[in-house]
Amino acid sequence: MSLAEIMLAALWLGLSAYVLFGGADFGGGVWDLLAGGTHRGRDQRDLVMHSIGPIWEANHVWLIFVIVLMWTGIPSVFAAITSTLYIPLTLAALGIIARGAGFAFRKASTDLWQQRLFGAAFAFSSVVTPFFLGTAAGAIASGRVPPGIAAGDVMSAWLNPTSAVSGALAVGIAAYLAAVYLTHDARRGRRQDLAEAFRARALAAGMMVGLLATAGLLVLRGDAPGLFTELTTGRALPLLVLSVAAGLVSLVLLWRRTYLAARASAALTVLGLLWGWGLGQYPWLLPGVTLDQAAATRPVLAATLGALAVGALITLPSLWYLYATFQRPTPSADQDRPHTTGDDTPASGRRRE
């Protein structure tokens, strides 16, 4: 395996982590938006904030990692993508900023109108941000980003059928992952009522993602036939089959209320789609541009991967410890938890933090 291939594999691993962790954060905002009124949706919003609060900033490390590695390892591709797709990427960046500000200020606000304002900013941005990131991915997948600075059409590159379906699929995947993750979080917090609510949402979102993925394949058939062929008959087909199988398994596990295992199968469903796309397009990064042609020089790649290896020794254990810490129940959870009924539903109707 060449240094360029190692760099691309590391980049795709970072992208996978951002989709699984950052994507679930966006999905939490989707369910925040759909939770209902101030009082009816309070418990669901409290669970979303409790689940993503400690880690939402850390999850953006993966996005920064992908950007820096692309900028360093395949600079010509980075330049072509960011110059042609600057509109959806700028809108996504603004969405990330508005989402973070809304999330932080809502927690610090005491007036109801401020909480509603910042909550709306958080929820709305959580929907539009993955949508615009998905449209950018659709533009790349359909071959509408040619090599060169701003060589593609800045509007039609992301305003097309493939980008529209990809954007909707990105929002659906985020909502699906978040709902699956939140079922286990609710059960761990002894909130069986919330676990049931998010179980229903996860089942619905999972079926929606399946329909969107099928629609995406039909769109690719006419819009990007080369990628469609690779996904359906080429080397990417096993990953696509794995994704479909994992998706069906996750729905069965959710139906049987096996929430922890459903998390793993849901993640595998999404990874099968993501890596299937990458393998189906490899080695072409842009139309007429292969990885070997776009990769930086060998000394640059060696220095980048060396720095990456050293940084990973510090960053990965820290992130693992962060995620693991907030997945454990607190020692005082049993003492602090309100009286529950026989079905583990708090008699007060709300979980006390």
C-alpha positions in Angstrom: 0.0 0.0 0.0 1.4 3.4 -1.0 1.6 6.4 1.2 -1.2 8.0 -0.8 -3.4 5.1 -0.2 -2.6 5.1 3.5 -3.4 8.8 3.6 -6.8 8.3 1.8 -7.7 5.4 4.1 -6.9 7.6 7.2 -9.0 10.4 5.7 -12.0 8.0 5.1 -11.7 6.7 8.6 -11.9 10.3 9.9 -14.9 10.9 7.7 -16.5 7.7 9.0 -16.0 8.9 12.6 -17.6 12.3 11.8 -20.6 10.7 10.1 -21.2 8.3 13.1 -20.6 10.7 15.9 -21.1 14.2 14.4 -23.9 12.9 12.3 -25.7 11.6 15.4 -25.3 15.0 17.0 -27.1 16.6 14.0 -29.8 13.9 14.3 -30.3 14.9 17.9 -31.1 18.4 16.6 -33.6 16.9 14.1 -35.5 15.2 16.9 -35.3 18.4 19.0 -37.1 20.1 16.1 -39.7 17.5 15.9 -40.2 17.0 19.7 -43.3 19.1 19.9 -44.3 22.1 22.1 -42.3 23.6 25.0 -43.9 21.4 27.6 -44.8 18.3 25.6 -41.3 18.0 24.1 -39.3 18.9 27.2 -38.4 15.4 28.3 -37.2 14.5 24.8 -35.1 17.7 24.5 -33.6 17.1 27.9 -32.5 13.7 26.9 -31.0 15.0 23.6 -29.1 17.8 25.5 -28.0 15.3 28.2 -26.7 12.9 25.6 -24.8 15.2 23.3 -23.8 17.9 25.7 -20.5 16.5 26.9 -19.2 15.5 23.4 -20.7 17.7 20.7 -17.6 19.9 20.5 -15.2 17.0 20.5 -17.0 15.4 17.6 -16.1 18.3 15.3 -12.4 17.2 15.7 -13.1 14.6 13.1 -14.3 17.3 10.6 -11.2 19.4 11.2 -9.1 16.2 10.8 -10.7 15.5 7.4 -10.3 19.1 6.1 -6.6 19.3 7.2 -5.7 15.9 5.8 -7.4 16.6 2.4 -5.8 20.0 2.2 -2.4 18.5 2.9 -2.6 15.2 1.2 -4.6 15.9 -2.0 -4.4 19.7 -2.3 -5.6 20.0 -5.9 -8.7 18.1 -5.1 -9.3 20.2 -2.0 -9.0 23.3 -4.1 -11.3 22.1 -6.8 -14.0 21.0 -4.3 -13.9 24.1 -2.1 -13.9 26.5 -5.0 -16.7 24.9 -7.0 -18.8 24.0 -4.0 -18.2 27.1 -1.9 -21.9 27.9 -1.6 -23.2 24.7 0.1 -19.9 24.4 2.1 -20.3 28.0 3.3 -23.9 27.4 4.2 -22.9 24.2 6.1 -20.2 26.1 8.0 -22.7 28.8 8.9 -25.0 26.1 10.1 -22.4 24.6 12.3 -21.7 28.0 13.9 -25.4 28.8 14.4 -26.0 25.3 15.8 -23.2 25.5 18.3 -24.2 29.0 19.4 -27.8 28.0 19.7 -27.0 24.9 21.8 -24.7 26.8 24.1 -26.9 29.8 24.6 -30.1 27.9 25.2 -28.5 26.1 28.1 -27.4 29.4 29.6 -30.6 31.3 29.0 -33.2 31.8 31.7 -36.0 33.5 29.8 -38.4 31.3 27.9 -38.3 33.4 24.7 -34.5 33.2 24.6 -34.6 29.4 25.1 -37.1 29.2 22.2 -35.0 31.4 20.0 -31.8 29.6 20.6 -33.5 26.3 20.5 -35.0 27.0 17.1 -31.5 28.0 15.8 -30.0 24.8 17.1 -32.8 22.6 15.7 -33.1 24.3 12.3 -29.3 24.3 11.8 -29.1 20.6 12.7 -31.3 19.9 9.7 -29.9 22.2 7.0 -26.2 21.6 7.9 -26.2 17.8 7.0 -28.4 18.6 4.0 -25.8 21.0 2.5 -22.9 18.6 3.3 -24.9 15.9 1.6 -25.4 18.0 -1.5 -21.7 18.5 -1.7 -21.1 14.8 -1.5 -23.7 14.3 -4.2 -21.9 16.8 -6.4 -18.6 14.8 -6.0 -20.3 11.5 -6.5 -22.0 12.5 -9.7 -18.8 13.9 -11.2 -19.9 17.6 -11.3 -16.7 18.9 -9.7 -14.0 19.0 -12.4 -10.3 19.6 -11.6 -9.2 23.2 -11.4 -10.0 26.3 -9.4 -13.7 27.0 -9.7 -13.8 25.0 -12.9 -17.3 23.7 -12.2 -20.6 25.5 -12.3 -21.1 26.9 -8.8 -24.9 26.4 -8.9 -25.7 23.3 -11.0 -22.9 21.4 -9.3 -25.0 21.0 -6.2 -28.5 21.8 -7.5 -29.2 18.5 -9.2 -31.1 15.3 -8.6 -28.1 13.4 -7.1 -27.2 16.2 -4.7 -30.9 16.6 -3.6 -31.2 12.9 -2.8 -27.8 12.9 -1.1 -28.8 15.8 1.1 -32.0 14.2 2.1 -30.2 10.9 2.8 -27.6 12.7 5.0 -30.4 14.2 7.1 -32.2 10.8 7.3 -29.0 9.0 8.3 -28.3 11.6 11.0 -31.9 11.2 12.4 -31.7 7.4 12.2 -28.4 7.2 14.1 -29.5 9.7 16.8 -32.8 7.9 17.4 -31.0 4.5 17.7 -28.4 5.9 20.1 -31.0 7.7 22.2 -33.0 4.5 22.8 -30.1 3.1 24.7 -29.4 6.4 26.5 -33.0 6.5 27.6 -32.9 2.9 28.9 -29.7 3.6 30.7 -31.4 6.5 32.4 -34.4 4.4 33.4 -36.7 6.3 31.1 -38.6 3.5 29.4 -41.2 6.0 28.0 -38.5 7.9 26.1 -36.9 4.6 25.0 -40.2 3.6 23.4 -40.6 7.0 21.8 -37.2 7.0 20.2 -37.6 3.3 19.3 -40.6 4.3 17.2 -38.6 7.2 15.6 -35.7 4.9 14.9 -37.9 2.4 13.1 -39.5 5.1 11.0 -36.2 6.8 10.3 -34.5 3.4 9.4 -37.2 2.6 6.8 -37.0 6.2 5.4 -33.2 5.8 5.0 -33.8 2.6 3.1 -36.2 4.3 0.8 -33.9 7.2 0.2 -30.9 4.9 -0.5 -33.0 3.0 -3.0 -34.1 6.3 -4.6 -30.5 7.4 -4.7 -29.5 4.3 -6.6 -32.2 5.0 -9.2 -31.1 8.6 -9.5 -27.4 7.5 -9.9 -28.4 5.1 -12.7 -29.3 8.1 -14.9 -27.1 10.8 -13.3 -23.8 8.9 -12.6 -24.0 5.5 -14.5 -20.3 4.7 -13.8 -20.7 4.9 -10.0 -24.1 3.1 -10.3 -22.4 0.2 -12.1 -19.7 -0.1 -9.5 -22.2 -0.1 -6.6 -24.5 -2.6 -8.1 -22.3 -5.0 -10.0 -18.7 -4.0 -9.2 -16.3 -4.3 -6.3 -18.5 -2.1 -4.1 -21.5 -4.5 -4.3 -20.4 -6.5 -1.2 -20.4 -3.4 1.0 -23.8 -2.4 -0.4 -25.1 -5.8 0.5 -23.6 -5.6 3.9 -25.2 -2.2 4.5 -28.7 -3.6 3.5 -28.2 -6.6 5.7 -27.1 -4.6 8.7 -30.0 -2.2 8.2 -32.5 -5.1 8.3 -30.8 -6.5 11.4 -30.9 -3.1 13.1 -34.6 -2.9 12.5 -35.2 -6.4 13.9 -33.0 -5.5 17.0 -35.0 -2.3 17.5 -38.3 -4.2 17.2 -37.0 -6.7 19.9 -35.7 -3.8 22.0 -32.1 -4.9 21.9 -30.8 -1.4 21.9 -27.1 -1.8 22.5 -26.7 -4.3 19.6 -28.9 -2.1 17.4 -26.3 0.7 17.8 -23.6 -1.4 16.3 -25.7 -2.7 13.4 -27.0 0.9 12.7 -23.3 2.1 12.5 -22.5 -0.8 10.2 -25.4 0.2 8.0 -24.1 3.7 7.5 -20.5 2.6 7.1 -21.4 0.1 4.4 -23.0 3.0 2.4 -20.1 5.3 3.0 -17.3 2.9 2.2 -19.3 1.5 -0.7 -19.3 4.9 -2.3 -15.6 5.4 -1.6 -14.6 2.0 -3.1 -17.0 2.4 -6.0 -15.3 5.7 -7.0 -11.7 4.7 -6.2 -9.2 5.5 -7.7 -10.9 8.4 -9.3 -11.3 11.4 -7.0 -12.5 13.8 -9.6 -13.3 13.3 -13.3 -10.1 12.4 -15.0 -8.0 12.6 -11.7 -6.8 9.6 -9.9 -5.3 9.4 -6.4 -1.8 9.0 -7.7 -2.2 12.2 -9.8 -3.7 14.3 -7.0 -1.6 13.1 -4.1 1.0 15.4 -2.6 4.7 14.5 -2.9 6.1 11.6 -1.0 8.0 13.8 1.6 4.8 15.7 2.3 2.8 12.5 2.7 5.5 10.9 4.9 5.7 14.0 7.2 1.9 14.3 7.4 1.4 10.6 8.2 4.2 10.7 10.8 2.6 13.7 12.5 -0.8 11.9 12.3 0.6 8.8 14.0 2.1 10.9 16.9 -1.1 12.9 17.3 -3.2 9.7 17.3 -1.3 8.4 20.3 -2.6 11.4 22.3 -5.9 12.1 20.7 -7.5 8.7 20.3 -7.1 7.5 23.9 -8.4 10.9 25.1 -11.5 10.7 22.9 -12.1 7.1 23.8 -11.9 8.1 27.5 -14.3 11.0 26.9 -16.9 8.8 25.1 -16.6 6.0 27.6 -16.9 8.3 30.6 -20.2 9.7 29.6 -21.6 6.3 28.6 -21.4 5.1 32.2 -24.3 5.6 34.6 -23.3 7.9 37.5 -22.8 6.2 40.9 -25.6 8.2 42.4 -28.1 7.5 39.6 -30.2 5.1 41.8 -30.4 7.5 44.7 -31.2 10.6 42.5 -33.8 8.8 40.4 -37.4 9.5 41.2 -39.8 6.8 42.2 -40.7 4.6 39.3 -43.7 2.6 38.5 -43.6 -1.1 37.7 -42.6 -0.4 34.0 -39.6 1.7 35.0 -41.5 4.9 34.1 -40.9 7.7 36.6 -44.0 8.5 38.6 -43.3 12.2 38.2 -43.1 11.8 34.4 -39.6 13.4 34.2 -36.1 12.4 34.9 -34.2 14.4 37.4 -30.6 15.3 36.6 
